[in-house]
Amino acid sequence: MKPFQFKEFAVHQDKTAMKIGTDGVLLGAWCALGEYPDTMLDIGSGTGVIALMLAQRSDAMTIDAVEIDEDAYEQTVENFEQSDWGDRLFCYNASFDEFAEEMAEDEEQYDVIVSNPPFYTDDFESEDEARNKARFTSSLSFESLINGVSKILSENGVFSVIIPFREEASFVELAKKEGLFPKKVCRVRGNETTEIKRSLLAFTFNETSVEEEELVIEKERHQYTDAYINLTKDFYLKM
C-alpha cells in the first residue's frame, strides 16, 4: 500500500485500521491554534496525520499524540520519524484517560488540543476489533474525552474536535459542564443539497459569542468548492 502523499509530508497507513479520511484533514486544517501555541496534543492519532498538519501549520516546540491501539501507535511513530518535524513530534501508547490523569498530576498543559474521536455508537460495531476501537465511542466516550481535556488544556488554550452534526448539541452541553464553551462552529455538508453531516467545534474556557459558518465540500462529484480548496490547499497535492 502506497503512502498518502501530502505537499510537505507522507503518511503510511498500512498498519492502522483507520485510513486517512476527509474528517481528519478537515480538522487539521480548520482547528484553531490560538496565539503562539507552544504545546499541542492530538488525541487518538490513528496515522498521525493531524499532528503532522499541526507541525506544518505552527512553530510549536512540543506536539504530542496519544493512541491506544498498538498498530496505530507504531504507524504514528513511523510517520513522525519520517517527517521533517520528527524532533517536535512524540506519540504515547496509552488510553486517553490514563494519559490525562498522568499529565494533570505532573501539571502539564497544552495550548492546543485536537481530536477526531471515535463516534459510531455501539449498535454498529463490526467484527474487526481494531476498526471498532478506532470508530466507536466505547473506547473513548465523549464524557471521558471532554473531562480529560478540561484537566490538561491551558487557561487560554483551544480544544477543537470534529463530530457528527447530530451529536453537536449534546457535545456542547457536556463541554459546558466542564467549563468549556464553543468559540467557533463550522457545519459541513458534502454538497449544496445534502444534509449537514459533520460539526467542527472549537472550545475555550472563556464564554464568548460563537462564530458560526458552514462549509460545503463539493460542487459536484470531485469538483471541490473554493472554500474547501482554500482550507486544504496547503496540504493536498492536487488542490
Secondary structure as GFF3:
##gff-version 3
##sequence-region A 1 239
A	DSSP	beta_strand	4	5	.	.	.	ID=ss1
A	DSSP	beta_strand	10	11	.	.	.	ID=ss2
A	DSSP	alpha_helix	22	30	.	.	.	ID=ss3
A	DSSP	beta_strand	39	43	.	.	.	ID=ss4
A	DSSP	alpha_helix	49	57	.	.	.	ID=ss5
A	DSSP	beta_strand	62	67	.	.	.	ID=ss6
A	DSSP	alpha_helix	70	81	.	.	.	ID=ss7
A	DSSP	beta_strand	89	93	.	.	.	ID=ss8
A	DSSP	alpha_helix	96	105	.	.	.	ID=ss9
A	DSSP	beta_strand	110	115	.	.	.	ID=ss10
A	DSSP	three_ten_helix	122	124	.	.	.	ID=ss11
A	DSSP	alpha_helix	129	135	.	.	.	ID=ss12
A	DSSP	alpha_helix	142	152	.	.	.	ID=ss13
A	DSSP	beta_strand	153	164	.	.	.	ID=ss14
A	DSSP	three_ten_helix	165	167	.	.	.	ID=ss15
A	DSSP	alpha_helix	168	177	.	.	.	ID=ss16
A	DSSP	beta_strand	181	191	.	.	.	ID=ss17
A	DSSP	beta_strand	196	204	.	.	.	ID=ss18
A	DSSP	beta_strand	211	220	.	.	.	ID=ss19
A	DSSP	beta_strand	223	224	.	.	.	ID=ss20
A	DSSP	alpha_helix	226	232	.	.	.	ID=ss21
###
